[in-house]
Amino acid sequence: MKKFNFDKKRFNSKSFKYGSYAFAATAVVVAVVVLLNAILGLDVIRDRLRFDITKNKKFSLSQQSLNILKEIDKDVEIIILTEEKDFKYKEILEILKQYNLKSDGKVVTRFVDVEKDPLFIQRELDPEQVKGISAGSIVVKSGNKNRVISNSDLVEYDYSYGYPTASGLKVEQAFTSAIKNVTAEVTRVAYFAKGHGEIELDKELTDLKAVIAANNYEVKELSLVNEIPEDASVIFFVSPKTDLLPKELENLLAYLENGGDAIFLMDVQRTNTSFANFDTVLERYALALNNDFVLEGDQNWYFSDFNIIIPQPNDNDITKNLDPNSLFLYMPNCRSVSILKAEKSWITTKPLFMTSQKSQSTDLVTNKVSAGPFYLGAISEYAGKEPSKVALIGNATFITDSWMESAGTNGVRYIISTLNWMQDEKDSIYIPAKSLVTDYINLTAQSRLIAFLSLTALLPLMIIGFGVFVGVRRRHL
């Protein structure tokens, strides 16, 4: 039998020692990688350690949402009425995972197949069957309150090509506002007055309506001929073309005297007829609406033409709560407003925004031209036995859908800040849609050549060179 020759020198050699160290290090690294991979493969760990590297943080929640999730003290269910395997919008599920994580489990997502449980909707969500809930619907529910989220709530569309094209995701705005609504103790009601030729709520004010609803308001239309409901938190007048009727004036004054609030958005009048009844209401708050047309002469404060004014914001309870980037507006075809001397000590008025000294106005009755500056908006608080607040702005076009599509949505932020001031609220919800537009990298021919050579030649040569260097060193150990 051949005797095994144990070469002790070989095991004590430098090459064996270094080889052993290399093997041990490799084994440890492989073990660590396998262990980390197993741990990170767990859903609960993977979701918490995810990184959102999309340009506009498409799958992350804004600070507004995080603040609301931190404050909720009720359990919330997001119920999707389909089987999970049939739900096509995986991006939405990724965002919903964040709601669950950031709320410490208070917000959960549940899938319900209504084909297997056909009475679920009637039993759990809509006993009276008036909300239009059906298979495929998404419902946010807390306790006995729920809110349906439609497809139009989730996606923003661009119509500039003559047909609808998905341009942005409104998922966070939809779910955060729904969560705030169903967890709130009371849902306020905002009424839009009708019957005077106002801008139609469901045609040109849909964006404003959606954002108001997102801030825990139910939005309805109202005829002032009838007594104003007790649930009215605020009444909007958006570009009325005719004056209030005597009965409407009576109802409106009664509402305001009982502590109601109102927002008057008044476009330039195309008639010499004064709105005497509207004037009566505004005089109660030491405000007046002027029948004029304002032009801006300072090129720093108009956009493209003298009639598209960029009003200068004044310091008040509305502007101080706005982000500095939200203060600037483009307001076309404005009329001025005036602040009168208050007859009562408990009436407080403040300008909202104004024009420059180079502006001028033309009285539409007398054709008299006056030099600026002029107030384009003002707010007033009647702090009597029943406190009441009013905002008056000499323009309504700036909050219409068609105008905001090209001029931006800062007008909506002003309105929400005004509502917050009226209701003594601090936090509002306005989360812009996150763009779905793909940004392409445009490279010159030279840049493309450099990128091609770097990836196909330079990088492989560097890797090969590093490998050769390591191999040569190991041979000389």
SEDO-629302 format. One record per residue (C-alpha): residue number from 1; residue in one letter; chain; x, y, z. Coordinates in steps of 0.5 Angstrom, whole numbers, plus 500, padded with zeros to 3 digits. Example, Ala and Ser with C-alpha at 12.3 -4.5 7.8 and 13.67 -1.06 7.14 Angstrom:
2
[rec 1 A A [525 491 516]]
[rec 2 S A [527 498 514]]
//
This chain:
477
[rec 1 M A [500 500 500]]
[rec 2 K A [503 507 498]]
[rec 3 K A [504 511 504]]
[rec 4 F A [501 518 504]]
[rec 5 N A [506 523 504]]
[rec 6 F A [504 529 508]]
[rec 7 D A [508 536 505]]
[rec 8 K A [508 540 511]]
[rec 9 K A [512 545 508]]
[rec 10 R A [507 546 502]]
[rec 11 F A [501 547 508]]
[rec 12 N A [506 553 511]]
[rec 13 S A [507 556 504]]
[rec 14 K A [505 563 503]]
[rec 15 S A [501 561 497]]
[rec 16 F A [497 556 501]]
[rec 17 K A [496 561 506]]
[rec 18 Y A [493 567 502]]
[rec 19 G A [489 562 498]]
[rec 20 S A [486 559 504]]
[rec 21 Y A [484 567 506]]
[rec 22 A A [481 568 499]]
[rec 23 F A [477 562 500]]
[rec 24 A A [475 563 507]]
[rec 25 A A [473 571 505]]
[rec 26 T A [469 568 499]]
[rec 27 A A [465 563 503]]
[rec 28 V A [464 569 508]]
[rec 29 V A [462 574 502]]
[rec 30 V A [457 568 499]]
[rec 31 A A [454 567 505]]
[rec 32 V A [453 574 507]]
[rec 33 V A [450 575 500]]
[rec 34 V A [445 569 501]]
[rec 35 L A [443 571 508]]
[rec 36 L A [442 578 505]]
[rec 37 N A [438 576 499]]
[rec 38 A A [433 572 503]]
[rec 39 I A [432 577 508]]
[rec 40 L A [431 582 503]]
[rec 41 G A [426 578 499]]
[rec 42 L A [421 578 505]]
[rec 43 D A [416 583 503]]
[rec 44 V A [415 587 509]]
[rec 45 I A [423 588 509]]
[rec 46 R A [423 589 501]]
[rec 47 D A [417 595 502]]
[rec 48 R A [421 598 507]]
[rec 49 L A [427 599 504]]
[rec 50 R A [425 601 497]]
[rec 51 F A [428 607 494]]
[rec 52 D A [424 611 489]]
[rec 53 I A [429 613 484]]
[rec 54 T A [423 616 479]]
[rec 55 K A [424 623 477]]
[rec 56 N A [418 626 480]]
[rec 57 K A [418 621 486]]
[rec 58 K A [412 617 483]]
[rec 59 F A [411 612 488]]
[rec 60 S A [413 616 494]]
[rec 61 L A [408 620 498]]
[rec 62 S A [408 628 499]]
[rec 63 Q A [409 631 506]]
[rec 64 Q A [402 633 506]]
[rec 65 S A [400 626 506]]
[rec 66 L A [405 624 511]]
[rec 67 N A [402 629 516]]
[rec 68 I A [395 627 515]]
[rec 69 L A [397 619 516]]
[rec 70 K A [401 621 522]]
[rec 71 E A [394 624 525]]
[rec 72 I A [389 619 523]]
[rec 73 D A [387 615 529]]
[rec 74 K A [382 611 525]]
[rec 75 D A [382 604 521]]
[rec 76 V A [381 605 514]]
[rec 77 E A [380 600 508]]
[rec 78 I A [382 601 501]]
[rec 79 I A [377 596 498]]
[rec 80 I A [378 594 491]]
[rec 81 L A [372 590 488]]
[rec 82 T A [376 585 484]]
[rec 83 E A [381 580 485]]
[rec 84 E A [388 582 486]]
[rec 85 K A [390 578 480]]
[rec 86 D A [385 582 475]]
[rec 87 F A [387 588 478]]
[rec 88 K A [391 592 472]]
[rec 89 Y A [394 598 475]]
[rec 90 K A [400 595 479]]
[rec 91 E A [403 602 480]]
[rec 92 I A [397 604 484]]
[rec 93 L A [398 598 489]]
[rec 94 E A [406 600 490]]
[rec 95 I A [403 607 492]]
[rec 96 L A [398 603 497]]
[rec 97 K A [403 600 500]]
[rec 98 Q A [406 606 502]]
[rec 99 Y A [400 608 505]]
[rec 100 N A [400 602 509]]
[rec 101 L A [407 603 511]]
[rec 102 K A [407 610 513]]
[rec 103 S A [400 610 517]]
[rec 104 D A [403 604 521]]
[rec 105 G A [398 599 519]]
[rec 106 K A [392 604 520]]
[rec 107 V A [391 604 512]]
[rec 108 V A [390 597 509]]
[rec 109 T A [388 595 502]]
[rec 110 R A [383 589 501]]
[rec 111 F A [381 586 495]]
[rec 112 V A [373 583 494]]
[rec 113 D A [371 579 488]]
[rec 114 V A [363 581 488]]
[rec 115 E A [362 576 483]]
[rec 116 K A [363 571 489]]
[rec 117 D A [360 575 494]]
[rec 118 P A [354 579 490]]
[rec 119 L A [351 582 496]]
[rec 120 F A [357 585 499]]
[rec 121 I A [356 592 496]]
[rec 122 Q A [349 593 498]]
[rec 123 R A [351 590 505]]
[rec 124 E A [357 594 506]]
[rec 125 L A [358 600 502]]
[rec 126 D A [352 602 499]]
[rec 127 P A [345 600 502]]
[rec 128 E A [341 605 498]]
[rec 129 Q A [345 603 492]]
[rec 130 V A [345 611 490]]
[rec 131 K A [353 611 489]]
[rec 132 G A [354 607 483]]
[rec 133 I A [359 602 486]]
[rec 134 S A [360 596 482]]
[rec 135 A A [365 591 480]]
[rec 136 G A [372 594 479]]
[rec 137 S A [370 600 483]]
[rec 138 I A [375 603 489]]
[rec 139 V A [372 605 495]]
[rec 140 V A [376 608 501]]
[rec 141 K A [372 606 508]]
[rec 142 S A [372 608 515]]
[rec 143 G A [367 606 520]]
[rec 144 N A [360 608 517]]
[rec 145 K A [363 613 512]]
[rec 146 N A [366 611 505]]
[rec 147 R A [368 615 499]]
[rec 148 V A [368 612 491]]
[rec 149 I A [374 614 487]]
[rec 150 S A [373 614 480]]
[rec 151 N A [378 613 474]]
[rec 152 S A [378 620 473]]
[rec 153 D A [380 621 480]]
[rec 154 L A [386 617 479]]
[rec 155 V A [389 620 472]]
[rec 156 E A [390 627 469]]
[rec 157 Y A [388 627 461]]
[rec 158 D A [391 632 456]]
[rec 159 Y A [386 634 451]]
[rec 160 S A [391 638 446]]
[rec 161 Y A [392 633 441]]
[rec 162 G A [384 633 440]]
[rec 163 Y A [383 626 444]]
[rec 164 P A [385 624 451]]
[rec 165 T A [392 622 453]]
[rec 166 A A [394 620 460]]
[rec 167 S A [399 625 462]]
[rec 168 G A [399 625 470]]
[rec 169 L A [397 620 476]]
[rec 170 K A [393 624 481]]
[rec 171 V A [393 617 485]]
[rec 172 E A [396 621 491]]
[rec 173 Q A [391 627 491]]
[rec 174 A A [385 622 490]]
[rec 175 F A [387 617 496]]
[rec 176 T A [390 622 501]]
[rec 177 S A [383 627 500]]
[rec 178 A A [379 620 501]]
[rec 179 I A [382 618 507]]
[rec 180 K A [382 625 510]]
[rec 181 N A [374 625 508]]
[rec 182 V A [372 619 511]]
[rec 183 T A [376 620 518]]
[rec 184 A A [374 627 519]]
[rec 185 E A [368 628 524]]
[rec 186 V A [364 633 520]]
[rec 187 T A [364 634 512]]
[rec 188 R A [363 641 511]]
[rec 189 V A [359 643 505]]
[rec 190 A A [361 649 500]]
[rec 191 Y A [355 651 495]]
[rec 192 F A [356 655 489]]
[rec 193 A A [350 660 487]]
[rec 194 K A [346 659 481]]
[rec 195 G A [341 663 477]]
[rec 196 H A [345 669 475]]
[rec 197 G A [349 667 469]]
[rec 198 E A [355 664 473]]
[rec 199 I A [360 660 470]]
[rec 200 E A [358 653 471]]
[rec 201 L A [360 648 476]]
[rec 202 D A [361 642 472]]
[rec 203 K A [363 645 466]]
[rec 204 E A [369 650 467]]
[rec 205 L A [370 649 475]]
[rec 206 T A [371 642 475]]
[rec 207 D A [379 642 477]]
[rec 208 L A [377 647 483]]
[rec 209 K A [371 643 485]]
[rec 210 A A [375 637 485]]
[rec 211 V A [380 640 490]]
[rec 212 I A [375 643 494]]
[rec 213 A A [372 636 495]]
[rec 214 A A [379 634 497]]
[rec 215 N A [379 638 503]]
[rec 216 N A [373 635 506]]
[rec 217 Y A [368 639 503]]
[rec 218 E A [361 636 499]]
[rec 219 V A [360 641 493]]
[rec 220 K A [353 643 491]]
[rec 221 E A [349 648 487]]
[rec 222 L A [344 652 490]]
[rec 223 S A [339 657 488]]
[rec 224 L A [338 663 493]]
[rec 225 V A [331 663 492]]
[rec 226 N A [330 658 497]]
[rec 227 E A [332 659 504]]
[rec 228 I A [340 657 505]]
[rec 229 P A [341 650 508]]
[rec 230 E A [344 650 515]]
[rec 231 D A [349 646 513]]
[rec 232 A A [352 651 508]]
[rec 233 S A [359 653 510]]
[rec 234 V A [361 657 505]]
[rec 235 I A [357 660 498]]
[rec 236 F A [361 662 492]]
[rec 237 F A [359 667 487]]
[rec 238 V A [363 665 481]]
[rec 239 S A [362 671 475]]
[rec 240 P A [354 673 476]]
[rec 241 K A [352 676 470]]
[rec 242 T A [345 679 474]]
[rec 243 D A [344 682 480]]
[rec 244 L A [341 678 486]]
[rec 245 L A [333 678 487]]
[rec 246 P A [330 682 493]]
[rec 247 K A [328 675 496]]
[rec 248 E A [335 672 494]]
[rec 249 L A [338 678 498]]
[rec 250 E A [334 677 504]]
[rec 251 N A [336 670 504]]
[rec 252 L A [343 671 503]]
[rec 253 L A [343 677 509]]
[rec 254 A A [340 672 513]]
[rec 255 Y A [345 667 512]]
[rec 256 L A [351 672 513]]
[rec 257 E A [348 675 519]]
[rec 258 N A [348 668 522]]
[rec 259 G A [355 667 521]]
[rec 260 G A [356 664 514]]
[rec 261 D A [362 666 510]]
[rec 262 A A [362 667 502]]
[rec 263 I A [367 668 496]]
[rec 264 F A [365 673 491]]
[rec 265 L A [369 672 484]]
[rec 266 M A [366 678 480]]
[rec 267 D A [369 679 472]]
[rec 268 V A [368 685 469]]
[rec 269 Q A [361 687 467]]
[rec 270 R A [359 688 460]]
[rec 271 T A [353 693 462]]
[rec 272 N A [352 699 465]]
[rec 273 T A [347 697 470]]
[rec 274 S A [350 696 477]]
[rec 275 F A [349 690 482]]
[rec 276 A A [345 694 487]]
[rec 277 N A [344 688 492]]
[rec 278 F A [351 685 491]]
[rec 279 D A [353 692 493]]
[rec 280 T A [349 692 499]]
[rec 281 V A [352 685 502]]
[rec 282 L A [359 688 501]]
[rec 283 E A [358 694 504]]
[rec 284 R A [356 690 510]]
[rec 285 Y A [363 688 510]]
[rec 286 A A [366 695 508]]
[rec 287 L A [368 693 501]]
[rec 288 A A [366 695 494]]
[rec 289 L A [366 693 487]]
[rec 290 N A [368 698 482]]
[rec 291 N A [365 697 475]]
[rec 292 D A [371 698 471]]
[rec 293 F A [377 695 467]]
[rec 294 V A [384 695 469]]
[rec 295 L A [390 695 465]]
[rec 296 E A [397 694 468]]
[rec 297 G A [403 699 465]]
[rec 298 D A [409 696 469]]
[rec 299 Q A [412 690 465]]
[rec 300 N A [414 687 471]]
[rec 301 W A [407 686 473]]
[rec 302 Y A [403 684 466]]
[rec 303 F A [404 678 462]]
[rec 304 S A [404 679 454]]
[rec 305 D A [399 684 454]]
[rec 306 F A [397 690 459]]
[rec 307 N A [390 686 461]]
[rec 308 I A [393 680 463]]
[rec 309 I A [395 682 470]]
[rec 310 I A [400 679 475]]
[rec 311 P A [397 682 482]]
[rec 312 Q A [402 684 487]]
[rec 313 P A [400 679 493]]
[rec 314 N A [399 683 500]]
[rec 315 D A [401 681 507]]
[rec 316 N A [394 678 510]]
[rec 317 D A [392 671 513]]
[rec 318 I A [391 668 506]]
[rec 319 T A [398 669 503]]
[rec 320 K A [402 668 509]]
[rec 321 N A [400 661 509]]
[rec 322 L A [402 660 502]]
[rec 323 D A [408 657 499]]
[rec 324 P A [412 663 496]]
[rec 325 N A [412 659 489]]
[rec 326 S A [404 659 490]]
[rec 327 L A [403 667 490]]
[rec 328 F A [404 669 483]]
[rec 329 L A [397 669 479]]
[rec 330 Y A [396 671 472]]
[rec 331 M A [389 674 472]]
[rec 332 P A [386 677 465]]
[rec 333 N A [381 682 464]]
[rec 334 C A [380 685 472]]
[rec 335 R A [376 690 475]]
[rec 336 S A [378 693 482]]
[rec 337 V A [375 693 489]]
[rec 338 S A [375 698 494]]
[rec 339 I A [376 698 502]]
[rec 340 L A [371 703 505]]
[rec 341 K A [371 706 512]]
[rec 342 A A [368 701 517]]
[rec 343 E A [363 704 521]]
[rec 344 K A [363 698 526]]
[rec 345 S A [370 697 530]]
[rec 346 W A [369 690 529]]
[rec 347 I A [370 690 522]]
[rec 348 T A [377 688 519]]
[rec 349 T A [379 689 512]]
[rec 350 K A [385 687 509]]
[rec 351 P A [387 688 501]]
[rec 352 L A [389 681 498]]
[rec 353 F A [393 683 492]]
[rec 354 M A [394 689 488]]
[rec 355 T A [397 693 481]]
[rec 356 S A [403 697 481]]
[rec 357 Q A [403 705 481]]
[rec 358 K A [403 704 473]]
[rec 359 S A [396 701 472]]
[rec 360 Q A [390 705 470]]
[rec 361 S A [383 703 470]]
[rec 362 T A [377 706 466]]
[rec 363 D A [370 707 469]]
[rec 364 L A [365 703 464]]
[rec 365 V A [360 708 466]]
[rec 366 T A [363 715 465]]
[rec 367 N A [369 713 461]]
[rec 368 K A [373 716 467]]
[rec 369 V A [381 714 467]]
[rec 370 S A [384 713 474]]
[rec 371 A A [391 712 475]]
[rec 372 G A [393 706 480]]
[rec 373 P A [395 702 484]]
[rec 374 F A [388 699 485]]
[rec 375 Y A [386 693 489]]
[rec 376 L A [384 687 485]]
[rec 377 G A [382 683 492]]
[rec 378 A A [380 684 499]]
[rec 379 I A [378 680 505]]
[rec 380 S A [373 682 511]]
[rec 381 E A [372 679 517]]
[rec 382 Y A [365 681 521]]
[rec 383 A A [367 680 528]]
[rec 384 G A [360 681 531]]
[rec 385 K A [356 676 535]]
[rec 386 E A [356 671 529]]
[rec 387 P A [363 672 526]]
[rec 388 S A [363 672 519]]
[rec 389 K A [368 672 513]]
[rec 390 V A [368 675 506]]
[rec 391 A A [373 675 500]]
[rec 392 L A [372 679 494]]
[rec 393 I A [376 678 488]]
[rec 394 G A [375 682 481]]
[rec 395 N A [376 676 477]]
[rec 396 A A [373 669 476]]
[rec 397 T A [377 667 470]]
[rec 398 F A [383 665 473]]
[rec 399 I A [380 659 477]]
[rec 400 T A [377 656 470]]
[rec 401 D A [379 650 468]]
[rec 402 S A [381 653 461]]
[rec 403 W A [385 658 464]]
[rec 404 M A [389 654 469]]
[rec 405 E A [391 649 463]]
[rec 406 S A [395 654 460]]
[rec 407 A A [397 659 466]]
[rec 408 G A [398 654 472]]
[rec 409 T A [394 652 478]]
[rec 410 N A [396 657 483]]
[rec 411 G A [389 660 483]]
[rec 412 V A [386 654 486]]
[rec 413 R A [391 655 492]]
[rec 414 Y A [389 662 493]]
[rec 415 I A [381 659 494]]
[rec 416 I A [383 653 498]]
[rec 417 S A [387 658 503]]
[rec 418 T A [381 663 503]]
[rec 419 L A [377 657 505]]
[rec 420 N A [382 655 511]]
[rec 421 W A [382 662 513]]
[rec 422 M A [374 662 513]]
[rec 423 Q A [374 655 517]]
[rec 424 D A [380 657 521]]
[rec 425 E A [384 651 518]]
[rec 426 K A [391 650 518]]
[rec 427 D A [392 644 513]]
[rec 428 S A [390 644 506]]
[rec 429 I A [391 638 501]]
[rec 430 Y A [393 640 494]]
[rec 431 I A [398 635 491]]
[rec 432 P A [399 636 483]]
[rec 433 A A [399 630 479]]
[rec 434 K A [405 627 477]]
[rec 435 S A [407 627 470]]
[rec 436 L A [407 621 466]]
[rec 437 V A [411 624 460]]
[rec 438 T A [417 621 458]]
[rec 439 D A [423 625 458]]
[rec 440 Y A [428 623 453]]
[rec 441 I A [436 624 453]]
[rec 442 N A [438 628 446]]
[rec 443 L A [445 626 444]]
[rec 444 T A [449 629 439]]
[rec 445 A A [453 624 434]]
[rec 446 Q A [459 625 438]]
[rec 447 S A [456 624 444]]
[rec 448 R A [453 617 442]]
[rec 449 L A [460 615 439]]
[rec 450 I A [463 617 446]]
[rec 451 A A [458 613 449]]
[rec 452 F A [458 607 444]]
[rec 453 L A [466 606 445]]
[rec 454 S A [466 607 452]]
[rec 455 L A [461 601 453]]
[rec 456 T A [463 597 448]]
[rec 457 A A [471 598 448]]
[rec 458 L A [473 602 454]]
[rec 459 L A [469 599 460]]
[rec 460 P A [471 591 458]]
[rec 461 L A [478 593 457]]
[rec 462 M A [478 596 464]]
[rec 463 I A [475 590 467]]
[rec 464 I A [480 585 463]]
[rec 465 G A [486 589 465]]
[rec 466 F A [484 589 472]]
[rec 467 G A [483 582 472]]
[rec 468 V A [490 581 469]]
[rec 469 F A [493 585 474]]
[rec 470 V A [490 581 480]]
[rec 471 G A [492 575 476]]
[rec 472 V A [500 577 475]]
[rec 473 R A [500 579 483]]
[rec 474 R A [497 572 485]]
[rec 475 R A [502 569 481]]
[rec 476 H A [508 572 485]]
[rec 477 L A [505 571 492]]
//
